[in-house]
Amino acid sequence: MAAKKTTRKRMFLIDGYAMLYRAHFAMIRNPLITSYGLPTSALFGFLNQLFRLLKKENPDYVAAIFDRKEKTFRHKKYPDYKATRDPMPEELQEQLPHLWKLIEAMQIPYLSKAGFEADDIIGTLVKHGLEQDLDVFIVSGDKDFMQLINANVFLFAPGTRNKPDKIYDIKGVEDRWGVPPEKIVDLFGLMGDSSDNIPGVAGVGPKSAMKLIHDYGTLEEALENAESVTNKRVRNGLLEGKDNAILSKDLVTIVTDVPLDREIDELVRQDMDIEAMESLLTEYEFHALINQLPGSAEEKISTKNKSDKDYKIITTVKNLKNYFNSVKSNSLLAFDIETDALDPMQNIIVGFSFATKANSGIYVPTLYKDKQKNHFGDDDLSTVIEIIRPIMENNDIPKTGQNAKFDMLVLKR
């Protein structure tokens, strides 16, 4: 789902570490490591998501926001806040200095503030954006941001391979949690949040919290009327857990008055530094991403000497098998996999290209616009993969590819 477009300019605020962790875990089973030993899965996934977002949404303003290592004001109120969180994996920490270089080359402002979380900086930027009559999209899957949603603020939850992006508006919050955005802090205060080690009220889960908000309106009113609650477990939880409830609501509330050293005008989207990006992408061996850079040279098939060229589209099992039967041992096989996106763990394969000599090759389409029928059987992709598998696994046939590392990750899924 694309974000709605209106006459108002749009600002996209990226929850930086949420995007980075998502990229890290999406590729954890097939990690990317450079030829010189640098883990790069999170960098690749982060950039892939960012490139896709910028191309699809074309925001007028953009910024990436990150947490800091220092404790925040929430830790002062509750020392056990987020105490159960695992430390950042070492291979992810190793990539951080390179992440800052990439973001700087993309000329995307990135913000953090000692004593505050990324959520609070985002909340403050949301407030400032509304003052500038912007529509604001928070790019994150974190439910806490739902408290900020209103007629001009939306939560842009990135999708997965099988799930599209989801845009939460006011109705989306109500459909998901049964309460409007302004009641989210009351709801989450009652429920607590195990991922942040926020206690909430003992015995109160999502359903009972929703009922309390429906019946009493706020967390404070639910506490005030605890004696009238019929569910014994919930009643006892409210009576015995008043302090925890008040604390929990305070902890889940995003502040919107963080002192920042950036003005909204400084978040206007800038053109990336193409030369710097090409250099960094080459250094990190992200060859698949170089051709995605605006204005970069893309491979073109020359129309010169057409009579000397032999390119075919193959759409039958027989012709595909005949082609691979003609591939001899020790023949160099060039291959390329065409996909609908750059994330090797989530994209969809749309076709395969193969060649054994210059000016000759085949293309095997498995998915394309306005496709009316399958060509290779009940499942084109599965059938084609089964036919090409013996060749791809045959070590006697050397192989090469413009983006072989990426393509092999796609095939390994």
C-alpha positions in Angstrom: 0.0 0.0 0.0 1.3 3.4 -1.0 0.9 6.3 1.4 -1.9 8.7 0.4 -0.9 11.8 -1.5 -2.6 15.1 -0.9 -1.9 18.7 -1.7 0.1 18.9 1.6 3.8 18.1 1.5 4.8 14.9 3.2 7.5 14.1 5.7 8.8 10.6 6.3 10.5 9.9 9.7 12.4 6.6 9.8 12.8 4.7 13.0 16.4 3.9 12.2 17.2 1.0 14.5 13.9 -0.6 13.9 14.7 -0.7 10.1 18.3 -1.9 10.8 17.2 -4.7 13.1 14.5 -5.8 10.6 17.1 -6.0 7.9 19.5 -7.9 10.1 17.1 -10.6 11.1 15.5 -10.9 7.6 18.9 -12.2 6.3 20.3 -13.9 9.4 20.1 -17.4 7.9 22.0 -16.2 4.7 24.2 -13.4 5.9 26.2 -11.2 3.5 29.9 -11.0 4.2 32.4 -9.1 2.0 35.4 -10.8 0.4 37.5 -9.1 3.2 35.3 -10.4 6.0 32.9 -7.5 6.9 29.3 -8.5 7.7 27.0 -6.4 5.6 23.5 -8.0 5.8 22.0 -5.2 7.8 23.6 -2.5 5.7 22.3 -4.1 2.5 18.8 -4.6 3.9 18.6 -1.1 5.4 19.6 0.5 2.1 17.3 -1.8 0.1 14.3 -0.7 2.2 15.4 2.9 2.1 15.8 2.9 -1.7 12.5 1.3 -2.1 10.8 3.8 0.2 12.3 6.8 -1.5 11.5 5.6 -5.0 7.9 4.5 -4.1 6.9 7.5 -1.9 9.2 10.3 -3.1 8.9 12.3 0.2 9.4 16.0 0.4 11.1 15.8 3.8 12.9 12.8 5.3 15.0 12.0 8.3 16.3 8.9 10.1 16.2 8.9 13.9 18.2 6.7 16.2 18.5 5.8 19.9 21.7 6.5 21.9 23.6 4.3 24.2 23.1 6.5 27.2 20.3 5.9 29.6 17.1 8.0 29.1 14.8 9.9 31.4 12.6 6.7 31.5 15.5 4.8 33.2 15.6 7.4 35.9 11.9 6.9 36.6 12.1 3.1 36.3 15.7 1.5 36.4 14.4 -1.8 35.0 13.1 -0.1 31.9 14.1 -2.3 28.9 16.3 -4.4 31.3 15.4 -7.7 29.6 16.6 -6.5 26.1 19.5 -8.4 24.6 22.5 -6.3 23.7 23.0 -5.4 20.1 24.7 -8.4 18.2 28.4 -7.8 17.6 28.1 -8.3 13.8 25.5 -5.5 13.9 27.6 -3.2 16.0 30.5 -3.7 13.5 28.3 -2.3 10.7 27.3 0.9 12.5 30.2 3.1 11.4 29.5 2.1 7.8 25.8 2.9 8.2 26.6 6.5 9.2 28.8 6.9 6.1 26.0 5.6 3.8 23.3 7.8 5.3 25.6 10.8 5.0 26.3 10.0 1.3 22.6 9.7 0.8 22.3 13.2 2.4 19.6 12.1 4.7 19.6 13.9 8.0 19.9 11.6 11.0 19.1 12.6 14.6 19.6 11.4 18.1 19.6 13.0 21.5 21.2 12.0 24.8 18.6 11.3 27.4 15.8 10.6 25.0 14.7 7.7 22.8 14.2 7.9 19.0 10.4 7.7 19.7 10.6 11.1 21.5 12.6 12.8 18.8 10.1 11.4 16.3 7.2 12.6 18.4 8.8 16.1 18.6 9.4 16.2 14.8 5.7 15.1 14.3 4.6 18.1 16.3 6.9 20.5 14.4 5.8 19.0 11.1 2.1 19.6 11.9 2.9 23.2 12.7 4.3 23.4 9.2 1.1 21.9 7.7 2.9 18.7 6.6 1.4 15.2 6.4 3.8 13.0 8.5 4.5 9.3 8.0 6.4 7.4 10.7 8.2 4.5 9.1 8.2 1.8 11.8 6.4 -1.3 13.0 6.4 -0.1 16.6 2.8 0.0 18.0 3.8 2.8 20.5 3.7 5.3 17.6 -0.1 4.8 17.2 -0.6 7.3 20.0 0.6 10.0 17.7 -1.8 9.3 14.8 -4.3 11.8 13.8 -5.9 13.2 10.6 -2.4 14.1 9.2 -0.1 11.6 11.0 0.2 8.0 9.9 2.2 4.9 10.8 3.9 3.4 7.8 4.6 -0.2 8.8 6.9 -1.8 6.2 5.6 -5.0 4.7 7.3 -8.4 4.1 7.6 -10.7 1.1 4.1 -11.9 1.6 2.6 -8.8 3.2 2.3 -5.3 1.7 3.2 -2.2 3.5 0.4 -1.1 5.9 -0.6 2.5 6.6 -2.3 3.0 9.9 -4.7 5.9 10.2 -7.2 6.7 12.9 -9.5 3.9 11.8 -6.6 1.5 11.4 -5.7 2.0 15.1 -9.3 1.5 16.2 -9.6 -1.6 14.1 -6.3 -3.0 15.6 -6.8 -2.0 19.3 -10.4 -1.2 19.7 -9.6 2.4 20.9 -8.8 5.7 19.2 -5.1 6.9 19.1 -5.6 9.3 22.1 -6.5 6.3 24.3 -3.5 4.2 23.3 -1.3 5.3 26.2 -4.2 4.3 28.6 -4.5 0.9 26.9 -0.8 0.2 26.9 -0.4 1.5 30.4 -2.9 -1.1 31.6 -1.5 -3.9 29.4 2.2 -3.2 30.0 4.8 -4.3 27.4 7.1 -7.2 28.0 9.5 -6.2 25.2 10.2 -2.9 27.1 9.8 -4.5 30.5 6.9 -2.2 31.4 4.9 -3.9 34.1 1.4 -2.7 33.4 -1.4 -4.1 35.7 -1.1 -7.7 36.8 -4.0 -9.8 35.4 -4.8 -7.2 32.7 -4.3 -8.3 29.1 -5.3 -6.6 25.8 -9.0 -7.7 25.9 -9.5 -6.7 29.5 -7.6 -3.4 29.0 -9.9 -2.6 26.0 -13.0 -3.3 28.1 -11.7 -1.1 30.9 -11.1 1.8 28.5 -14.6 1.3 26.9 -16.2 1.2 30.4 -14.3 4.0 32.1 -12.6 6.0 29.4 -9.1 6.4 30.9 -6.6 4.5 33.0 -7.1 6.9 35.9 -10.9 6.4 35.8 -10.4 2.6 35.7 -8.3 2.8 38.8 -10.8 5.2 40.5 -13.6 2.7 39.8 -11.6 -0.5 40.5 -14.1 -1.7 43.2 -16.9 -1.8 40.6 -15.0 -4.1 38.2 -16.7 -7.5 38.2 -13.7 -9.6 37.0 -12.0 -10.5 40.3 -8.5 -10.9 38.8 -8.7 -7.5 37.0 -10.2 -5.8 40.1 -7.5 -7.1 42.3 -4.8 -6.1 39.8 -6.2 -2.5 39.7 -6.5 -2.3 43.5 -3.0 -3.6 44.1 -1.2 -2.1 41.1 -2.2 1.5 41.0 1.4 2.8 41.2 2.6 0.4 38.4 -0.4 1.5 36.2 0.4 5.2 36.6 4.1 4.5 36.0 3.5 2.3 33.0 1.3 5.0 31.3 4.0 7.5 31.9 6.7 5.2 30.4 4.7 4.5 27.2 3.9 8.1 26.6 6.0 9.6 23.9 7.1 13.2 24.7 6.9 15.8 22.0 9.1 18.6 23.4 12.6 17.3 23.0 15.0 20.3 22.4 16.4 19.7 18.9 19.2 21.4 17.0 17.5 20.8 13.6 14.7 22.8 12.0 12.1 21.1 9.8 13.4 23.1 6.8 16.7 21.2 7.3 14.9 17.9 6.6 14.0 18.8 3.0 15.0 15.9 0.9 18.3 16.4 -0.9 19.8 14.6 -3.9 22.3 11.9 -2.8 26.0 12.2 -3.4 26.2 9.8 -6.3 30.0 9.6 -6.5 30.2 8.9 -2.7 27.5 6.3 -2.9 29.0 4.5 -5.8 32.3 4.4 -4.0 30.7 3.0 -0.8 28.5 0.5 -2.6 31.6 -0.8 -4.4 33.5 -1.0 -1.2 30.8 -3.0 0.4 30.3 -5.1 -2.7 26.7 -4.1 -3.2 26.8 -4.3 -6.9 23.0 -4.9 -7.2 22.4 -1.5 -5.6 24.7 0.6 -7.8 22.3 0.5 -10.8 19.6 1.7 -8.5 21.3 5.0 -8.0 19.6 8.0 -9.7 21.4 8.8 -12.9 23.9 5.9 -12.8 24.8 4.1 -16.0 22.7 1.0 -16.5 23.5 -1.8 -18.8 22.0 -1.4 -22.2 21.8 -4.0 -25.0 23.3 -2.4 -28.2 21.2 -2.5 -31.3 24.3 -2.5 -33.4 25.0 -5.5 -35.6 21.7 -7.1 -34.8 22.2 -9.9 -37.3 25.1 -11.2 -35.2 23.0 -11.5 -32.1 20.9 -14.5 -31.0 18.7 -13.8 -28.1 15.6 -15.9 -27.4 12.7 -16.0 -25.0 12.0 -19.6 -23.9 8.5 -20.5 -22.8 8.3 -24.3 -23.0 9.7 -27.1 -20.9 11.0 -28.8 -24.0 13.0 -25.8 -25.3 14.4 -25.1 -21.9 15.6 -28.7 -21.4 17.1 -28.7 -24.9 19.0 -25.5 -24.1 20.5 -26.9 -20.9 21.3 -30.3 -22.6 23.5 -28.3 -25.0 25.5 -26.8 -22.1 28.7 -28.8 -21.9 31.1 -29.3 -19.0 33.8 -26.6 -18.7 31.5 -24.2 -20.7 31.3 -20.9 -18.8 27.6 -20.2 -18.0 26.6 -16.6 -17.3 23.4 -16.2 -15.4 21.2 -13.5 -13.9 18.0 -13.7 -11.9 15.4 -11.0 -12.4 13.4 -10.0 -9.4 10.7 -7.4 -8.5 12.8 -6.0 -5.6 16.3 -5.9 -4.1 15.6 -7.7 -0.8 16.9 -11.3 -1.5 14.8 -12.7 1.3 11.5 -11.1 0.3 11.5 -10.4 -3.4 9.7 -12.4 -6.1 11.6 -14.0 -9.0 10.2 -12.9 -12.4 12.7 -14.5 -14.8 16.1 -16.0 -15.5 18.7 -15.1 -18.1 21.5 -17.5 -19.3 24.3 -17.3 -21.8 27.3 -19.4 -22.8 28.8 -17.1 -25.4 28.9 -13.5 -26.5 25.9 -12.1 -28.3 23.7 -15.1 -27.6 21.5 -16.0 -24.7 18.0 -16.9 -23.4 15.5 -15.3 -21.1 13.0 -17.5 -19.2 10.1 -15.5 -17.9 8.1 -16.8 -14.9 6.1 -13.7 -14.0 5.3 -10.6 -16.0 2.6 -7.9 -16.4 -0.8 -9.2 -17.9 0.3 -12.8 -17.7 -2.7 -14.9 -18.7 -1.4 -18.5 -18.2 1.5 -20.7 -17.0 3.9 -21.9 -19.7 5.8 -24.5 -17.8 3.1 -26.3 -15.8 1.1 -25.7 -12.7 3.8 -23.6 -11.1 6.1 -21.9 -13.6 8.7 -20.8 -11.0 9.0 -24.2 -9.3 9.2 -26.1 -12.6 11.9 -23.8 -14.0 14.0 -24.0 -10.8 13.8 -27.8 -10.9 15.0 -27.8 -14.5 17.9 -25.4 -13.9 18.9 -26.9 -10.5 21.2 -29.7 -11.9 23.1 -27.2 -14.0 23.4 -24.7 -11.1 24.6 -27.4 -8.8 27.1 -29.0 -11.3 30.5 -27.9 -10.2 32.0 -29.0 -13.6 30.2 -26.1 -15.2 31.9 -22.8 -14.2 29.4 -19.9 -13.6 29.6 -16.2 -13.6 27.1 -13.4 -13.0 27.0 -9.6 -12.7 25.4 -10.1 -9.3 26.0 -13.7 -8.5 26.1 -13.3 -4.7 22.7 -11.7 -4.7 21.3 -14.3 -7.1 22.6 -17.3 -5.1 20.9 -15.8 -1.9 17.6 -15.7 -3.8 18.0 -19.3 -5.0 18.9 -20.6 -1.5 15.6 -19.4 0.1 
